[in-house]
Amino acid sequence: MSASGGTKAIVAALAANLAIAVAKFVAYLFSGSSSMLAESVHSLADSGNQGLLLLGGKKAKREATPEHPFGYGRERYIYAFLVSIVLFTVGGMFAIYEGYEKIHDPHEITNWYWPVGVLVFAIIAESFSFRTAIKESNLVRGNLTWRQFVKRAKAPELPVVLLEDLGALVGLFLALGGVGLALLTGNGVWDGIGTLCIGVLLIVIAIILAAETKSLLLGEAAGTDDVEKIKAAVVDGHTVTSLIHMRTLHLGPEELLVAAKIAVRSDDTAAEVARAINDAETRIREAVPIARVIYLEPDIYDAAAVASAPDPAKAPGDDAH
């Protein structure tokens, strides 16, 4: 994912959520609808989340230091994880609390045209934001399904905005349903039920975001396609005869570490091996431009050692990655 694509989606979502949050809160003041209060807090939390994503993107651009020699690329993962915490606590738990209170002490909705009008406006605004997130995601999604894209994306911004916008749209329809049923039946309990449903929805989305971001924080390998490109780029068939084993790790969404042991011929000179390593690094960077940190260790391929080793992954000749 390009950083510009993610930033465009975040800014679109931020602008929509700020406007919607204000409108929802005004509607709550005039109508007393708990669904509108929960939705206004939801939009406010989403606005804060988009601010966190922008802050994380800015901090991730800092240059490497002696204390952090691999840079600050993972800051984007940390701030994405904070988004899930904010969505769970400020959004989900507050909505559940507010829904519980409304069910136990229901109030009639007054000035019904305020919440209905604001919800319709919010659905239109969120639809434009969601459309932007979908459009930017399609530029990098390739042939992946939406579920695969959310699960495999190394850059967290677009999956976060996609899930937030999807949750916002579903939450708005839940709020509209709760308000509508409360108006039709004259029973404010429906408004509380709609609020509870919004809270459950936000908690489910927060858990999904937390699980996916946790995997990125722990450190994920390169995608399958990139791994195959790196494997093909390493071997030249002359000095580098084969790939013994390899490990990859994302230092950030757009920075990849590659560590590999390569097989060279037993009669190669040190100068030839050094030149082969430099050439292999060049080929890797051409094949996968985000492979910015590369460590290649030469070794002599030994078929007998591979056959007798208790752990082939640690023996010369293994092709694991």
Secondary structure, DSSP 8 states (H G I E B T S, - for coil): --HHHHHHHHHHHHHHHHHHHHHHHHHHHHH--HHHHHHHHHHHHHHHHHHHHHHHHHHTTS---SSSTT-STTHHHHHHHHHHHHIIIIIIIHHHHHHHHHHHS-----STHHHHHHHHHHHHHHHHHHHHHHHHHHHHHTT--HHHHHHH-SS-HHHHHHHHHHHHHHHHHHHHHHHHHHHHHS-THHHHHHHHHHHHHHHHHHHHHHHHHHHHHH-----HHHHHHHHHHH--SSSEEEEEEEEEEEEETTEEEEEEEEEE-TT--HHHHHHHHHHHHHHHHHH-TTEEEEEEEEEE--HHHHHH-SSGGGSTT--B-
